[in-house]
Each structure stands twice: as C-alpha cells, then as structure tokens.
Amino acid sequence: MRFTLENGTHVNTVRAYSAEALRIGEQQLHASCIVSAEQLITDWAPRRFEDLEAVHLEPLFALEPEVVLIGTGPRQRFAPASVRAAFGARAIGFEVMDLGAACRTFNVLVHEDRRVAAALFLA
C-alpha cells in the first residue's frame, strides 16, 4: 500500500509497505528495521519477529522514545515475556500490531511530534 503524509520538514516516514519491502523516505528496505523521525537503522539483528529477544531492544532504547511500535508482519502477534519485561523495566510504552497498522500509526505520531520509534518486521 502506498501513502504519503507531508508536513514540509525532513523526517522519516513510511512511504509504502508490502509483504516484501518497506519504503522509508527514499530508501527501499527488504528486511526488518528500526525507524524514528531522525534515524533509520537497517542493520538490526532480528530478521523475523520470532527471532526478537530483549537483547535486541537496546538500539530502540538508545533512541529514548516515549513509545515504541512493533510491527509484527502481516498479522498481529504478541511479544515474548522477556520483551514485555524490558519495556516495563524502562517505563517505555509499546504497542504490538501488524505491519500496516504500525506504519500508519508511526506516521501519525511522527507528524504529531511525538518521540516514537518503530521496529518493523516484514515476516
């Protein structure tokens, strides 16, 4: 699905997503990533949501977000207990949703100037 929401400033937004790729700004990605308004991390270790462990969250926490969105691929899946505990220990809110919902929500929150980061998985 393609969509665009412009606010006139240079921030990372998800321009399109599918089961095979993400387009963030002008970059086409074919693997999981972390995105915030200012940063795009494309060399993130877990490639699939099933591989996500608490140790993988450090790059997300380094961005100092107030909320994190986790896009789990084509369907919503729930984060393991260790991941939920890591967010709770740092008092950072997080939401787990399918990839499309995470992309759309990320764009809205970025344009509201919220400190949001998203961990996006294609599968």
C-alpha positions, 0 to 999 in steps of 0.5 A: 500500500502506498501513502504519503503524509507531508508536513514540509520538514525532513523526517522519516516516514513510511512511504509504502509497505508490502509483504516484501519491502518497506519504503522509508523516505527514499530508501527501499528496505527488504528486511526488518528495521528500526525507524524514528523521525531522525534515524533509520537503522537497517542493520538490526539483528532480528530478521523475523519477529520470532527471532526478537529477544530483549537483547535486541531492544537496546538500539530502540532504547538508545533512541529514548522514545516515549513509545515504541511500535512493533510491527509484527508482519502481516498479522498481529502477534504478541511479544515474548515475556522477556520483551514485555519485561524490558519495556516495563523495566524502562517505563517505555510504552509499546504497542504490538500490531501488524505491519500496516497498522504500525506504519500508519500509526508511526506516521501519525505520531511522527507528524504529531511530534511525538518521540516514537520509534518503530521496529518493523518486521516484514515476516 
